Amino acid sequence: TPPAKATAAIGKASPAPAAVRPPVAGSPGSQPDISEAKAPSGSPQAAVSSAPPKRQAPPSSQELLEHRLVLLNGNGRQGIARKHRSWLEMEGFAVAEVGNFRDFGQERTTISYLPAARRVARLLAQTCYPQADLKEAASLPRNAAVLVVLGHNQLKREAKVDRRLAKLQAVAAALASRSPAARAASEKPQPPEGGSAPAPAAASPRAEMAPSPAPPKPASLTSAELISTRISLRNGNGTQNIARAYRELLSRQGFTIAEIGNHIDFGMIQTTILYRPEAARVAQTLAARFFPQARLQEARLADGLEVKVILGKDLAGPSPDLLAQLGP
């Protein structure tokens, strides 16, 4: 009868629910379900997939000081590691050691780094060694945070390095030529003990370079030390005119401020005093009198400087009480 045929037709059309069953894994129907499930153009998923990767922020001043470099000569060019140490230090990197690689057959320059020093290594590659191979390492020899092996491919770039280094040295020499040393000498500040200025003191032994339990008093410095020790003040915390304020303060006390300026960025957390070995007593006196919270660190500095003070976020400037205490 007609009703029975209608029932059969309905029964044949009923498999619709089976069509929505998920395909069996590995079956031909499984792949289209994944690839065709496109996110709407305005959805967050689409934005994530189309957005370019974010550029990593450059390392802070503190990171550049803490993650020290070891430079090894892997190409045999005499003196190349020493030259690159001078260059990189003037660019703001901290170089702990230079030496020779195990042989001079290194074809490509490599930069190996510990995970914590990734940002320093990447900045080094971007600004100084764009042809280098970057490698993350779980550990490095010589207590390095970043290990640079200079390969033969670096030799093609040495002319650029020489020009850059000459430019940096010329800038440093120009700044040193404007040093107030001549003014300090003409004023002839009296030595704290009174009388004529004694001969320059001999370099302190290495044991005196670490901060002593009782920091030396300013009276231990001679006029010759005050005049001949050239100091750089760098603003590492972003406080406006802080380097100028400390220049005024230190100049009034007889110190020779060769230059002031901004550090490579304003991310320095702790004030740091870098010094040559022969300027250890001046560095210690600066720490004892003006920067008691500072970190003292022996370092190689640019020609024309014996001490470099990087002003950190742990200070805001000379306090009025200190200025009043020091007098006019």
C-alpha positions as CSV (number, residue, x, y, z in Angstrom):
1,T,0.0,0.0,0.0
2,P,1.2,3.7,-0.4
3,P,1.7,4.2,3.2
4,A,4.1,1.3,3.4
5,K,6.2,2.7,0.5
6,A,6.4,6.0,2.2
7,T,7.7,4.2,5.3
8,A,10.4,2.5,3.3
9,A,11.5,5.7,1.8
10,I,11.8,7.3,5.1
11,G,13.8,4.4,6.4
12,K,16.3,4.8,3.5
13,A,16.8,8.5,4.2
14,S,17.6,7.9,7.9
15,P,21.4,7.2,7.8
16,A,22.0,11.0,8.3
17,P,23.2,10.6,12.0
18,A,25.9,8.2,10.9
19,A,27.4,10.8,8.6
20,V,28.4,13.0,11.6
21,R,30.4,10.3,13.3
22,P,34.1,11.3,13.6
23,P,36.3,9.5,11.1
24,V,38.5,6.7,12.3
25,A,42.1,7.7,12.9
26,G,44.2,7.0,9.9
27,S,41.3,6.7,7.5
28,P,41.2,8.8,4.4
29,G,38.5,10.9,5.9
30,S,40.5,11.9,8.9
31,Q,42.8,14.4,7.2
32,P,40.2,16.7,5.5
33,D,38.5,17.2,8.8
34,I,41.8,18.7,10.2
35,S,43.0,20.7,7.3
36,E,39.7,22.2,6.3
37,A,38.8,23.4,9.9
38,K,40.0,26.9,9.1
39,A,39.7,29.7,11.7
40,P,37.7,32.8,10.8
41,S,39.9,35.5,9.4
42,G,39.3,37.7,12.4
43,S,39.8,35.1,15.0
44,P,42.7,35.0,17.5
45,Q,44.1,31.8,15.8
46,A,44.4,33.5,12.5
47,A,46.1,36.5,14.1
48,V,48.6,34.3,15.8
49,S,49.5,32.4,12.6
50,S,49.9,35.5,10.5
51,A,51.7,37.8,12.9
52,P,55.5,38.0,12.5
53,P,57.6,36.8,15.4
54,K,58.3,39.4,18.1
55,R,61.8,40.9,18.2
56,Q,63.6,40.1,21.4
57,A,64.4,43.0,23.6
58,P,68.1,43.9,23.8
59,P,70.0,42.9,26.9
60,S,70.3,45.4,29.7
61,S,73.6,47.0,30.9
62,Q,73.5,44.6,33.9
63,E,73.3,41.6,31.6
64,L,76.2,42.9,29.5
65,L,78.4,43.1,32.6
66,E,77.4,39.8,34.1
67,H,77.6,37.6,31.0
68,R,81.3,37.9,30.1
69,L,82.8,36.8,26.9
70,V,85.8,34.6,26.1
71,L,87.5,35.3,22.7
72,L,89.6,32.6,21.0
73,N,91.7,33.0,17.9
74,G,90.7,30.2,15.5
75,N,92.2,31.6,12.3
76,G,95.8,32.2,13.1
77,R,95.9,36.0,12.5
78,Q,98.4,37.3,15.0
79,G,96.9,39.7,17.6
80,I,93.3,39.4,16.3
81,A,91.8,38.3,19.7
82,R,93.4,41.1,21.5
83,K,92.2,43.6,18.9
84,H,88.7,42.3,19.1
85,R,88.8,42.5,22.9
86,S,89.5,46.3,22.7
87,W,86.8,46.7,20.1
88,L,84.1,44.8,21.9
89,E,84.8,46.5,25.3
90,M,84.4,49.9,23.6
91,E,81.1,48.6,22.2
92,G,79.9,47.9,25.8
93,F,80.6,44.1,26.1
94,A,82.6,42.6,29.0
95,V,85.5,40.4,27.8
96,A,86.9,38.2,30.5
97,E,89.6,36.4,28.6
98,V,91.3,36.0,25.2
99,G,93.5,33.2,23.8
100,N,94.0,30.7,21.0
101,F,91.6,28.0,19.9
102,R,92.9,24.4,19.9
103,D,94.0,25.0,16.3
104,F,93.8,27.6,13.5
105,G,91.6,25.6,11.2
106,Q,88.3,27.2,12.2
107,E,86.5,28.0,9.0
108,R,83.5,29.9,10.4
109,T,83.2,32.2,13.4
110,T,81.0,30.6,16.0
111,I,79.3,32.1,19.1
112,S,78.4,29.6,21.7
113,Y,76.4,30.7,24.7
114,L,74.7,29.6,27.9
115,P,70.9,29.8,27.9
116,A,71.0,32.7,30.4
117,A,73.2,34.7,28.0
118,R,71.1,34.3,24.9
119,R,70.2,37.9,24.5
120,V,73.9,39.0,24.9
121,A,74.9,36.5,22.3
122,R,72.3,37.5,19.8
123,L,73.1,41.2,20.2
124,L,76.8,40.3,19.6
125,A,75.9,38.4,16.5
126,Q,73.7,41.2,15.2
127,T,76.0,44.1,15.8
128,C,79.5,42.6,15.5
129,Y,79.5,39.2,13.9
130,P,76.6,38.8,11.5
131,Q,78.4,36.0,9.7
132,A,78.8,33.9,12.8
133,D,77.0,30.6,13.7
134,L,75.0,30.9,16.9
135,K,74.9,27.8,19.2
136,E,73.3,27.4,22.6
137,A,75.3,25.2,24.9
138,A,74.6,23.5,28.3
139,S,78.2,24.4,29.5
140,L,81.2,26.2,28.2
141,P,84.9,26.0,29.0
142,R,86.9,28.7,30.8
143,N,83.8,29.7,32.8
144,A,82.5,31.7,29.8
145,A,78.9,32.8,29.4
146,V,79.6,33.5,25.7
147,L,82.4,31.8,23.8
148,V,83.5,33.4,20.5
149,V,85.9,31.5,18.2
150,L,87.1,33.8,15.4
151,G,87.1,31.8,12.1
152,H,88.7,32.4,8.7
153,N,85.5,34.1,7.4
154,Q,86.1,36.9,9.9
155,L,89.3,37.9,8.0
156,K,87.3,39.4,5.2
157,R,85.6,41.8,7.7
158,E,88.8,43.0,9.5
159,A,89.0,46.2,7.5
160,K,85.5,47.2,8.8
161,V,86.6,46.3,12.3
162,D,89.7,48.4,12.0
163,R,87.7,51.4,10.8
164,R,85.2,51.0,13.6
165,L,87.8,50.6,16.3
166,A,89.7,53.7,15.0
167,K,86.5,55.7,15.1
168,L,85.7,54.7,18.7
169,Q,89.3,55.4,19.8
170,A,89.2,58.9,18.2
171,V,86.0,59.7,20.1
172,A,87.5,58.5,23.3
173,A,90.6,60.6,22.7
174,A,88.5,63.7,21.9
175,L,86.6,63.2,25.2
176,A,89.8,62.8,27.1
177,S,91.3,65.9,25.6
178,R,88.5,67.9,27.2
179,S,89.3,66.5,30.6
180,P,89.3,69.0,33.5
181,A,92.7,67.7,34.6
182,A,94.4,70.9,33.5
183,R,92.0,72.9,35.5
184,A,92.4,70.7,38.5
185,A,96.2,71.0,38.2
186,S,96.0,74.8,38.0
187,E,93.9,75.0,41.1
188,K,96.5,72.9,42.9
189,P,94.3,71.2,45.5
190,Q,96.1,70.7,48.7
191,P,96.8,67.1,49.6
192,P,94.6,66.1,52.5
193,E,97.6,65.7,54.8
194,G,98.9,69.1,54.0
195,G,102.2,70.0,52.5
196,S,103.5,69.4,49.0
197,A,102.2,66.6,46.8
198,P,104.2,63.4,47.2
199,A,105.3,61.3,44.3
200,P,102.6,59.1,42.7
201,A,102.0,56.0,44.9
202,A,103.1,52.6,43.6
203,A,100.3,50.4,42.2
204,S,98.5,48.6,45.0
205,P,99.1,44.9,45.3
206,R,96.3,42.6,43.9
207,A,95.1,41.8,47.4
208,E,94.0,45.4,47.9
209,M,91.7,45.4,44.9
210,A,88.8,43.8,46.7
211,P,86.9,46.1,49.0
212,S,88.5,46.0,52.4
213,P,86.6,45.7,55.7
214,A,87.5,49.3,56.5
215,P,87.5,51.2,53.2
216,P,90.4,53.7,52.8
217,K,89.6,57.2,53.9
218,P,89.9,60.1,51.4
219,A,93.0,61.2,53.2
220,S,94.9,58.2,51.8
221,L,94.7,59.7,48.3
222,T,97.5,62.0,47.1
223,S,97.1,65.0,44.9
224,A,99.0,63.2,42.2
225,E,96.5,60.3,42.3
226,L,93.5,62.7,42.2
227,I,94.9,64.6,39.2
228,S,96.2,61.7,37.2
229,T,93.3,59.3,37.6
230,R,90.8,60.1,34.9
231,I,87.2,59.1,35.7
232,S,84.2,58.6,33.4
233,L,80.7,59.0,34.7
234,R,77.9,57.3,32.8
235,N,74.2,57.6,33.4
236,G,72.8,54.1,33.6
237,N,69.5,54.7,35.3
238,G,67.9,57.5,33.3
239,T,67.7,60.1,36.0
240,Q,68.0,63.4,34.2
241,N,71.3,65.3,34.8
242,I,72.5,62.8,37.4
243,A,76.0,62.5,35.7
244,R,76.3,66.2,35.7
245,A,75.4,66.4,39.4
246,Y,78.1,63.8,40.4
247,R,80.6,65.5,38.2
248,E,80.1,68.8,40.1
249,L,80.3,66.9,43.4
250,L,83.4,64.9,42.6
251,S,85.2,67.8,40.9
252,R,84.8,69.9,44.0
253,Q,86.6,67.2,45.9
254,G,89.6,67.2,43.6
255,F,88.7,64.2,41.4
256,T,89.4,64.4,37.7
257,I,86.3,63.8,35.7
258,A,87.4,63.2,32.1
259,E,83.9,62.7,30.6
260,I,80.2,62.3,31.4
261,G,77.4,60.8,29.3
262,N,74.8,58.2,29.0
263,H,75.5,54.5,29.3
264,I,74.4,52.2,26.4
265,D,70.9,52.0,28.1
266,F,69.2,52.9,31.4
267,G,68.8,49.4,32.7
268,M,71.7,49.4,35.1
269,I,70.4,48.1,38.5
270,Q,73.4,48.4,40.7
271,T,76.0,51.2,40.5
272,T,79.3,49.7,39.2
273,I,82.8,51.1,39.4
274,L,85.2,49.6,36.8
275,Y,88.9,50.4,37.3
276,R,92.3,49.6,36.1
277,P,94.6,47.8,38.7
278,E,96.7,50.9,39.3
279,A,93.6,52.9,40.1
280,A,92.3,50.6,42.8
281,R,92.7,53.0,45.6
282,V,90.8,55.8,43.8
283,A,88.0,53.3,43.0
284,Q,87.8,52.2,46.6
285,T,87.7,55.7,47.9
286,L,84.9,56.6,45.5
287,A,82.9,53.6,46.8
288,A,83.6,54.4,50.4
289,R,82.7,58.1,50.2
290,F,80.1,58.4,47.5
291,F,78.8,55.0,46.3
292,P,78.8,52.6,49.3
293,Q,76.3,50.3,47.5
294,A,78.4,50.0,44.4
295,R,80.0,46.9,43.0
296,L,83.8,47.2,42.4
297,Q,85.2,45.4,39.4
298,E,88.7,45.4,37.9
299,A,88.5,45.8,34.1
300,R,90.2,46.9,31.0
301,L,89.1,50.4,30.0
302,A,89.4,52.6,27.0
303,D,92.6,54.6,26.6
304,G,92.5,57.8,28.5
305,L,90.4,56.4,31.4
306,E,91.4,54.7,34.7
307,V,88.0,54.5,36.4
308,K,84.5,54.2,35.0
309,V,81.4,54.7,37.2
310,I,78.1,53.5,35.8
311,L,75.3,55.1,37.9
312,G,72.6,52.6,38.6
313,K,69.0,52.6,39.7
314,D,70.1,52.1,43.3
315,L,70.8,55.9,43.6
316,A,69.0,59.0,42.5
317,G,71.7,61.6,43.0
318,P,73.9,63.3,45.6
319,S,71.8,64.0,48.7
320,P,71.5,67.6,49.9
321,D,72.9,66.4,53.2
322,L,76.0,65.1,51.5
323,L,76.5,68.2,49.4
324,A,76.1,70.4,52.5
325,Q,78.5,68.2,54.5
326,L,81.2,68.6,51.9
327,G,80.9,72.3,51.9
328,P,81.5,74.9,49.1
